[in-house]
Amino acid sequence: MDIASNDSEKYSQDKYLNVGFMNEVMDTLTDPVFVKDSDHKFILLNDAFCKFLKLKREDLLGKSDYDFFSKEQADVFWKKDNEVFNSEKLDVNEELLTDSKGDIKTISTTKSVFIDETTGNKILVGIIRDMTEYKKAEHLLKDSEEQFRQMFESINNCMAIYEVKNDGNDFIFKDFNPAAEKLERVKKEELIGKSVLEVFPGVKKLGLLEVFARVWKTGKSEVYPVALYEHDKLSSWRENYVYKLPNGNIVAIYNDVTELKKLNEEFRKQKIFFEQMFMQSSTSTQILDKDGWCERINHKLSELFCVLPEDIEGKKYNIFNDGELKKKGIIPYLEQAFDKGEAVEWEMLFDIGNAAESQNIKVSEKKERWFYNKAYPLFDENNQLTHVIIQHIDITERKKTEEELKNKEAQLSNALKVGLLGSWEYDFIKDVFTFSDSFYALLHTTVEKIGGYTMSSADYAKRFVYPEDAALVGAEIKKSVETTDPNYVCRLEHRIIYADGKIGHIKVLFSIIKDNQGRTVKSYGVNQNITERKKAEIAMQEKNQESEKFNSFAIDRELKMIELKKEINELMKRVGEKPKYIVESVESDESK
C-alpha cells in the first residue's frame, strides 16, 4: 500500500483516534460525565466531572472509585456499576459523594452500558446530576418558605409546583419559575390554576403523570430518565426530578437535554462509521495498547497474517514477545514508537510461522512474506501514550521484481563489460549527456575522476571526440534533430581520445524520442569499443598492399626475362641455330 498515503490516512479517524473528539463533545456538557471500563477504571472524563470532584483529569484517569472515595461510598458505586454491567439496562440512583475537599454532595447518577459489537467489550457511561441544591431546596422549604421562594426564582433549572387533584389523577399548576417560562416560552400567569394535561398534554404519553402520582402517594422522590416530550409539532428531550412538599404539593425540576441527546446520537453514528472504516480498510491494521498487547485487528490483517481475531486479540499476543521480530532486530523500532512516541517504519521478511509459535498463536498457514510496516503512536489530552497503531503492506511481489531487476542489471553490466559497450542518454532540450559506469570504463576513466554522470555536449566533444571526426559526429546529430521519422536510428564509427590521451575507435548506435510536437527531445545510445578491430583492419590493409607490391615486382621481372629469352632466340635464328628457349606469354594484372 502506497501506505501511507491512502489507507494509512483512511484509518486515522477510528474511535481510538477520536479521544480528543469525544472529550470535546463531553466538555460541552455542564453535567459531570464519566466513562469506565469493565475493570471500573475511569477512561474518559469531562471538565465538569473534574471540577465537580475538584481533582485534575490526569489524577483520575486509570483509577477507580476506591482511590478517591470512602470504602462505604465506593462500595455503593461499585455495586451499582456491576448491576448495570450485568443487566445492560439504564439505571438512575441517588447517592452521597464526598469530594476531594471533604464536601458531601447528594447526586443522582444515570448509568448505561455500551457494547463494542466487534469485541464484546463493555463500557459504562455515567452522567451525574448534582442534587445537593435540590435537596437543600427541600430542607429550605421546611425551614423557610421565603428562602425557598428565592431559590425557586433564581435557580437555572426549570421548576413547576403542582397541586394534586382527583386523588392523584390530575395536577394543577401552582407556580412556574422564570427558567421554566424561558424554556416553554409561556408566562406563569397563563398556567396558574390550569391542569398540566390541558397545558402540556404530552406529559401523559411521556409517562411523567404516573411519576407525579407515584411520588405523591409514596412521598419518595424520583428521577425520571431522559425521555422525548412531544406537543404541538414540537419535541424535545427532557429529564425530570420530582419530589413531594410537606404541604402535599408536587415539585418537578427538569431540563431540556435535547442537545445532549443529539451529541450522543452523533457520537453513536461516528462510532459506527469509523468502526466500519477500520474493519473494511484495505490496509492491514492492528491496534496495540501502551504495553504492546494487541487489542484489535481488521479483516485485512486476518487475511495477510492468516490469523483470526479471537486468536490474537486481548492478552494473547504481545508484540515485544514476538520471536520473529526479536530475531530480525525490529524491537529497537518498536521502542522508538512506544517509548519515544515517534512514528517509525521498516521493511522485513516476516516468517508468520515463527512469530506464531513464539507465543502459541493459531494461524491457518505458516509462510514467509515481505512487509512494509509503519507504527503510529496515539496520545491522550495530556500527551500520554495510549495506543500504537501498526499498519502493514504486503510487498512480496515488489521485492521479487526488485530482485529480478537487480539480476537483469547485473547481467546487462556483465554483457556491457564483455562486449566493450557503454550506454548513455542525451537530453536535447537541456543539452546534457548522462553516462553510465560502463561508458566511462570504455573511455578509460571513472565517474569519480570525471566528477559526475552528466556532461554538456560541448564538454564531451572537447574531452573525448577526435578533432578531425567532430564534423562527422555533428552531422549525424543534426540528422537526428531534423528527421521526421520517430523510429530513426543512427549508426556511425569515429575516433575518440581516451582519458589517458591515447586514440581509439568506437561504433555508435542510438535511437531518438520525439515529443507531441515532433521535436527530437532525447536520444538513447550505446557505444562499442572497436579499436582492436580497427587495428586489425589496418594491419590487414598494410599486408595486402605489401602483397600487391611484391606481385607487381615479380610480374615485371618475369616479363623482362621473357623479352630477354625472345632476344636470345632471335639471335640464335640469325646464326642458324635452333631457338634455345620456349617462351610462354605472361599477362600482367593490368592487362587482365
TAMOJO-V908481 format. One record per backbone hydrogen bond with DSSP energy under -1.0 kcal/mol. CO is the residue of the C=O (numbers start at 0). NH is the residue of the N-H. If there is no record, write none. Layout:
CO;NH  CO;NH
This chain:
0;2  1;5  2;7  5;9  6;10  10;13  13;16  14;17  17;21  18;22  19;23  20;24  21;25  22;26  24;27  25;28  31;127  32;45  33;125  34;42  34;43  35;123  36;39  40;36  41;61  43;34  45;49  46;50  47;51  48;52  49;54  52;99  56;59  56;60  59;62  62;41  63;66  64;67  64;68  69;73  70;74  71;75  72;76  73;77  74;78  75;79  76;80  77;81  78;82  79;83  80;84  81;85  82;86  83;87  90;110  92;108  94;106  96;104  98;101  102;98  104;96  105;130  106;94  107;128  108;92  109;126  110;90  111;124  113;122  115;119  120;115  122;113  123;35  124;111  125;33  126;109  128;107  130;134  131;135  132;136  133;137  134;138  135;139  136;140  137;141  138;142  139;143  143;147  144;148  145;149  146;150  147;151  148;152  149;153  150;154  157;253  158;176  159;251  160;173  160;174  161;249  162;171  164;168  164;169  169;164  170;195  171;162  172;192  174;160  176;180  177;181  178;182  179;183  180;184  180;185  186;189  187;190  187;191  190;193  193;172  194;198  195;199  199;202  200;203  201;205  202;206  202;207  202;208  207;211  208;212  209;213  210;214  211;215  212;216  213;217  214;218  221;241  223;239  226;237  228;235  230;233  233;230  235;228  236;256  237;226  238;254  239;223  240;252  241;221  242;250  244;247  248;244  249;161  250;242  251;159  252;240  253;157  254;238  256;260  257;261  258;262  259;263  260;264  261;265  262;266  263;267  264;268  265;269  266;270  267;271  268;272  269;273  270;274  271;275  272;276  273;277  274;278  275;279  283;391  284;297  285;389  286;294  286;295  287;387  288;291  291;318  292;288  293;313  295;286  297;301  298;302  299;303  300;304  305;363  307;310  308;311  308;312  313;315  316;293  317;320  321;325  322;326  323;327  324;329  325;328  329;332  329;333  330;334  331;335  332;336  333;337  334;338  334;339  335;341  343;374  345;372  347;370  349;368  350;354  351;355  352;356  353;357  355;358  355;360  366;351  368;349  369;394  370;347  371;392  372;345  373;390  374;343  375;388  377;385  377;386  379;382  383;379  386;377  387;287  388;375  389;285  390;373  391;283  392;371  394;398  395;399  396;400  397;401  398;402  399;403  400;404  401;405  402;406  403;407  404;408  405;409  406;410  407;411  408;412  409;413  410;414  411;415  412;416  413;417  414;418  415;420  419;528  421;526  422;435  423;524  424;433  425;522  426;430  426;431  431;426  432;454  433;424  435;439  436;440  437;441  438;442  439;444  440;443  442;498  445;449  446;450  446;451  452;434  454;432  455;459  456;460  457;461  458;462  459;463  460;464  463;496  465;468  466;469  468;472  469;473  470;474  471;475  472;476  473;477  474;478  475;479  476;480  477;481  478;482  484;487  489;509  491;507  493;505  494;465  495;503  497;500  501;497  503;495  504;529  505;493  506;527  507;491  508;525  509;489  510;523  512;520  512;521  514;517  518;514  520;427  521;512  522;425  523;510  524;423  525;508  526;421  527;506  529;533  530;534  531;535  532;536  533;537  534;538  535;539  536;540  537;541  538;542  539;543  540;544  541;545  542;546  543;547  544;548  545;549  546;550  547;551  548;552  549;553  550;554  551;555  552;556  553;557  554;558  555;559  556;560  557;561  558;562  559;563  560;564  561;565  562;566  563;567  564;568  565;569  566;570  567;571  568;572  569;573  570;574  571;576  572;575  587;591
